[in-house]
Amino acid sequence: MNSLYSMVIQWSEEDNCFVVFLPEFAGLVMQPCTDGNTYEEAAKHGQEAISSLIEWFQAEGKPLPAPKTMPQQPLSVA
């Protein structure tokens, strides 16, 4: 699993399935990158797409995009 890279999974009425976007690879590969009939299947296909992209970028000697991170918010206890 390549947990450094993010996925956005959402339902597509047009495609009648869950579609997967890879934000770090936007502008580098066509989006959405993959899909699935279930959320779980889309997530699995998304991880496979990330692995394939990493392998392809490395084989081509291209730099990988920097992983995007969300700022950490401290947990507050009420």
C-alpha distances in whole Angstrom, upper triangle without the diagonal:
4,6,9,10,11,12,16,16,20,23,25,28,29,26,26,23,20,19,16,16,14,17,16,17,20,23,21,20,21,20,19,17,16,17,18,21,19,17,14,14,14,11,10,11,10,6,8,11,9,8,11,13,11,13,16,17,17,19,21,21,21,19,16,17,17,14,16,17,19,22,22,25,26,27,30,32,35
4,6,6,9,11,14,16,20,23,24,28,29,26,27,23,20,18,15,15,12,14,12,13,17,20,18,17,19,18,18,15,16,18,19,22,20,18,16,16,15,12,11,12,10,7,9,10,7,7,11,11,9,12,14,14,14,17,19,19,18,16,13,13,13,10,13,14,17,20,20,23,25,26,29,31,34
4,5,7,9,13,15,19,22,24,28,29,26,27,23,20,18,15,15,12,13,12,14,17,20,19,19,21,19,18,17,17,18,19,22,20,17,16,17,15,12,12,14,11,9,12,13,9,10,14,14,12,15,18,17,17,20,22,21,20,18,14,14,13,9,11,11,13,16,16,19,21,22,26,28,31
4,7,10,13,16,20,23,25,29,30,28,28,25,21,20,16,15,11,12,10,12,15,18,17,18,20,19,19,17,18,20,21,25,23,20,19,20,18,14,15,16,13,11,14,13,10,11,14,13,11,15,17,15,16,19,20,19,17,15,11,11,9,6,8,9,12,14,15,19,21,22,26,28,31
4,7,10,13,17,20,22,26,26,24,25,22,18,16,13,11,8,8,7,9,12,15,14,14,16,15,15,13,15,17,19,22,21,18,17,18,15,12,14,14,10,9,12,11,8,10,13,11,10,14,15,14,15,19,19,19,16,14,10,9,8,5,7,9,12,15,16,20,22,23,27,29,32
4,7,10,13,17,19,22,23,22,23,19,16,14,10,9,6,7,7,10,11,15,15,14,16,13,13,12,14,15,17,20,18,15,15,16,13,11,13,13,9,9,13,12,9,12,15,13,13,17,18,17,19,22,22,22,19,17,13,11,11,8,7,9,10,14,15,18,21,22,25,28,30
4,6,10,13,15,19,20,18,19,16,12,10,6,6,5,7,9,10,11,15,15,14,14,11,10,10,11,11,13,16,15,12,12,13,10,8,11,11,7,8,11,10,9,12,14,13,14,17,18,18,20,23,23,23,21,19,16,14,14,11,11,12,13,17,18,20,23,24,27,29,31
4,7,10,12,16,17,16,16,14,10,8,6,5,6,7,11,12,11,15,16,15,14,11,9,10,11,11,13,15,14,11,13,13,10,9,12,12,9,11,14,13,12,16,17,16,18,21,21,21,23,26,26,26,24,22,19,16,17,14,12,14,14,17,19,21,24,24,27,29,30
4,7,9,13,15,13,13,10,6,6,5,6,9,11,14,14,14,18,18,16,15,12,9,10,10,8,10,12,10,7,10,11,7,7,11,11,9,12,14,13,14,17,18,18,19,22,22,23,25,27,28,29,26,25,21,20,20,17,16,17,17,21,22,23,26,26,28,30,31
4,6,10,12,11,11,8,5,6,7,8,12,13,17,17,16,19,20,18,16,12,10,12,11,9,10,11,10,8,12,12,9,10,14,13,12,15,17,16,17,20,21,21,23,25,25,26,29,30,30,32,29,28,25,22,23,20,19,20,19,23,24,25,28,27,29,31,32
4,6,9,8,7,6,4,6,9,11,15,16,20,20,19,21,23,20,18,14,11,14,12,9,10,9,9,8,12,12,10,12,15,15,14,17,19,18,20,23,23,23,25,28,28,28,31,33,33,34,32,31,28,26,26,24,23,24,23,26,27,28,31,30,32,33,34
4,5,5,6,6,6,6,10,12,15,17,21,20,18,20,22,19,16,13,10,13,12,9,10,10,11,11,15,14,12,15,17,16,15,19,20,19,20,24,23,23,26,28,27,28,31,32,32,34,31,31,28,26,27,25,24,25,25,29,30,31,34,33,35,37,38
4,6,5,7,9,10,14,15,19,21,24,23,22,24,25,22,19,16,14,17,15,12,13,12,13,14,17,17,15,18,20,19,19,22,23,22,24,27,27,27,30,32,31,32,35,36,36,38,35,35,32,30,31,29,28,29,28,32,33,34,37,36,38,39,39
4,6,8,10,10,14,15,19,21,24,23,21,22,23,21,17,15,13,15,14,12,13,13,15,16,19,18,16,19,21,19,19,23,23,21,24,27,26,26,29,31,30,31,34,35,34,36,34,34,31,29,31,29,28,30,30,33,35,36,39,38,40,42,42
4,5,8,8,12,14,18,20,23,21,20,21,22,19,16,13,11,13,11,9,10,10,13,14,17,15,13,16,18,16,16,20,20,19,21,24,23,23,26,28,27,28,31,32,32,34,32,32,29,28,30,28,27,29,29,33,34,36,38,38,40,42,43
4,7,9,13,16,19,21,25,24,22,24,25,22,19,16,14,15,13,10,9,8,10,12,15,14,12,16,18,16,17,21,21,20,23,25,25,25,28,30,29,31,33,34,34,36,34,34,31,30,31,29,29,30,30,33,34,35,38,37,39,41,41
4,6,10,13,16,19,22,21,20,23,23,20,17,15,12,13,10,7,6,5,7,9,11,10,9,12,14,13,13,17,17,17,19,22,22,22,25,27,26,28,31,31,32,34,32,32,28,27,29,26,26,27,27,31,32,33,35,35,37,38,39
4,7,10,13,16,19,18,18,21,21,18,16,13,10,11,9,5,5,6,6,6,9,9,6,9,12,11,11,14,15,15,17,19,20,20,22,24,24,26,28,29,30,32,29,29,26,24,25,23,22,23,23,27,28,29,32,31,33,35,36
4,7,10,13,16,15,14,17,17,14,12,9,6,8,6,4,7,9,10,9,11,10,7,9,12,10,9,13,14,12,14,17,17,17,20,22,21,22,25,27,27,28,26,26,22,21,22,20,20,21,22,26,27,28,31,31,34,36,37
4,7,10,12,12,12,15,15,12,11,8,5,6,5,6,8,11,11,9,11,10,6,8,10,8,6,10,11,9,11,14,14,14,16,19,19,19,22,24,24,25,23,22,19,17,19,17,16,18,19,23,24,26,29,29,32,34,36
4,6,9,9,8,11,12,10,9,6,5,6,7,9,12,15,15,13,14,14,10,10,13,11,8,11,13,10,10,14,14,13,15,18,18,18,21,22,22,23,21,20,17,15,16,14,14,16,17,21,23,25,28,28,31,34,35
4,6,6,6,10,10,9,9,7,7,7,9,11,14,18,17,15,16,15,12,11,13,11,8,10,12,9,8,12,12,10,12,15,15,15,17,20,19,20,17,16,13,11,12,11,11,13,15,19,21,23,27,27,30,33,35
4,5,5,9,10,10,11,9,10,10,13,15,18,21,20,18,19,19,15,14,16,15,12,13,15,13,11,15,15,13,14,18,17,16,19,21,21,21,18,16,13,10,11,9,8,11,13,16,19,21,25,26,29,32,34
4,6,9,9,10,12,11,12,12,15,17,20,23,23,20,21,21,17,16,17,16,13,13,15,12,10,13,14,11,12,15,15,13,16,18,18,18,14,12,9,6,7,6,7,10,13,16,19,22,25,27,30,33,35
4,6,5,6,9,9,10,9,13,16,19,23,23,20,21,20,17,16,17,15,12,13,14,11,9,12,12,9,10,14,12,11,14,16,15,16,13,12,9,7,9,9,10,14,17,20,23,25,29,30,33,36,38
4,5,6,7,7,9,9,13,16,19,23,23,21,22,21,18,17,19,17,14,16,17,13,12,16,15,12,14,17,16,14,18,20,18,19,15,14,12,10,12,12,12,15,17,20,23,26,29,31,34,37,39
4,6,7,8,11,11,15,18,22,25,26,24,25,24,21,21,22,20,17,19,19,15,15,18,17,13,15,18,16,14,18,19,17,18,14,14,13,11,13,14,15,18,20,23,26,29,33,34,37,40,42
4,7,9,12,11,14,18,21,25,26,24,25,23,20,20,21,18,16,17,17,13,12,15,14,10,12,14,12,10,14,16,14,15,11,11,10,9,13,14,15,19,21,24,27,30,34,35,38,41,43
4,6,9,7,11,15,18,22,23,21,22,20,17,18,18,15,13,15,14,11,11,14,12,9,12,14,12,11,15,16,14,16,13,14,12,12,15,15,17,20,22,26,28,31,35,36,39,42,44
4,6,6,9,13,16,20,21,20,21,19,16,17,18,15,13,16,15,12,13,16,14,12,15,17,15,15,19,19,18,20,17,18,16,15,18,18,18,22,24,27,30,32,36,37,39,42,44
3,5,8,10,14,17,18,17,19,17,14,15,16,13,11,15,15,11,13,16,15,13,16,18,17,17,20,21,20,22,19,19,17,15,18,17,17,20,21,25,27,29,33,34,36,39,41
4,6,8,11,14,15,14,16,15,11,13,14,11,10,13,14,11,12,16,15,14,17,19,18,18,22,23,22,24,21,21,18,17,19,18,18,20,21,25,27,29,32,33,36,38,39
4,7,11,14,15,14,15,13,10,11,12,9,7,11,10,7,9,12,11,10,14,15,14,15,19,19,19,21,19,19,16,16,18,17,17,20,22,26,27,30,33,33,36,39,41
4,7,11,12,12,13,10,7,9,10,6,6,10,9,7,10,13,12,12,15,17,16,18,21,21,22,24,22,22,19,19,21,19,20,22,23,27,29,31,34,34,37,39,41
4,7,9,9,10,8,5,8,9,7,8,11,11,10,13,15,15,16,18,20,20,21,24,25,25,27,25,25,22,22,23,21,22,23,24,28,29,31,34,33,36,38,39
4,5,7,8,5,4,8,8,7,9,12,12,12,15,17,17,18,21,22,22,24,26,27,28,30,28,28,25,25,26,24,24,25,26,29,30,32,34,34,36,38,39
4,7,8,6,7,10,11,11,13,15,15,16,19,20,20,22,24,26,26,28,30,31,32,34,32,32,29,28,29,27,27,28,28,32,32,34,36,35,37,38,40
4,5,5,6,9,10,11,12,14,15,16,18,20,21,22,24,26,27,28,30,31,32,34,32,32,29,28,28,26,25,26,26,29,30,31,33,32,34,35,36
4,5,5,6,9,10,10,12,14,15,16,18,20,21,23,24,25,27,29,30,31,33,31,30,26,25,26,23,22,22,22,26,26,27,29,28,30,31,33
4,5,5,6,9,10,11,12,14,15,17,18,20,21,23,24,26,27,29,30,32,30,29,26,25,25,22,22,23,23,26,26,27,29,28,31,32,33
4,5,5,6,8,10,11,12,14,15,16,18,20,21,22,24,26,27,28,30,29,28,25,25,26,23,23,24,25,28,29,30,32,31,34,35,37
4,5,5,6,9,10,10,12,14,15,16,18,20,21,22,24,25,26,28,26,26,22,22,23,20,20,22,22,26,27,28,31,30,33,34,36
4,5,5,6,9,10,11,12,14,15,17,19,20,21,23,24,26,27,25,24,21,20,21,18,18,19,20,23,23,25,28,27,30,32,34
4,5,5,6,9,10,11,12,14,16,17,18,20,21,23,24,26,25,24,21,21,22,19,20,21,22,26,26,28,30,30,33,34,36
4,5,5,6,9,10,10,12,14,15,16,18,20,21,22,24,23,23,19,19,21,19,20,22,23,27,28,30,32,32,35,37,39
4,5,5,6,9,10,10,12,14,15,16,18,20,21,22,20,20,17,16,17,15,16,18,20,23,24,27,29,29,32,34,37
4,5,5,6,9,10,11,12,14,15,17,18,20,21,20,19,16,16,17,14,16,17,19,23,23,26,28,29,32,34,36
4,5,5,6,9,10,11,12,14,15,16,18,20,19,19,16,17,18,17,19,21,23,26,27,30,32,32,36,38,40
4,5,5,6,9,10,10,12,14,15,16,18,17,17,14,14,16,15,17,19,22,25,27,30,32,33,36,38,41
4,5,5,6,9,10,10,12,14,15,16,15,14,11,11,13,12,14,16,19,22,24,27,29,30,34,36,39
4,5,5,6,9,10,11,12,14,15,15,15,12,13,15,14,17,19,22,25,26,29,31,32,36,38,41
4,5,5,6,9,10,10,12,14,14,14,12,14,16,16,19,21,24,28,29,32,35,35,39,41,44
4,5,5,6,8,10,10,12,11,11,9,11,13,13,16,19,22,26,27,30,33,34,38,40,43
4,5,5,6,9,10,10,10,9,7,10,12,12,15,18,21,24,26,29,32,33,37,39,42
4,6,5,6,9,10,10,11,10,13,15,16,19,22,25,28,29,33,35,37,40,43,45
4,5,5,6,9,8,10,10,13,16,17,20,23,26,29,31,35,37,39,42,45,47
4,6,5,6,5,7,6,10,13,14,17,21,24,27,29,33,35,37,41,43,46
4,5,5,6,7,8,11,14,15,19,22,26,28,30,33,36,38,41,44,47
4,5,8,10,11,15,17,19,23,25,29,32,33,37,40,41,45,47,50
4,5,9,11,14,17,19,22,25,29,32,34,37,40,42,45,48,51
4,7,9,13,15,18,21,24,28,30,32,36,39,41,44,47,50
4,6,9,12,15,18,21,25,27,30,33,36,38,42,45,47
4,6,9,12,15,18,22,24,26,30,33,35,38,41,44
4,6,9,12,15,19,21,23,27,30,32,35,38,41
4,6,9,12,16,18,21,24,27,29,33,36,39
4,6,9,13,15,18,21,24,26,30,33,36
4,6,10,13,15,18,21,23,27,30,32
4,7,10,12,16,19,21,24,27,30
4,6,9,12,15,17,20,24,26
4,6,9,12,14,17,21,23
4,6,10,12,15,19,21
4,6,9,12,16,18
4,6,9,12,15
4,6,10,13
4,7,10
4,6
4
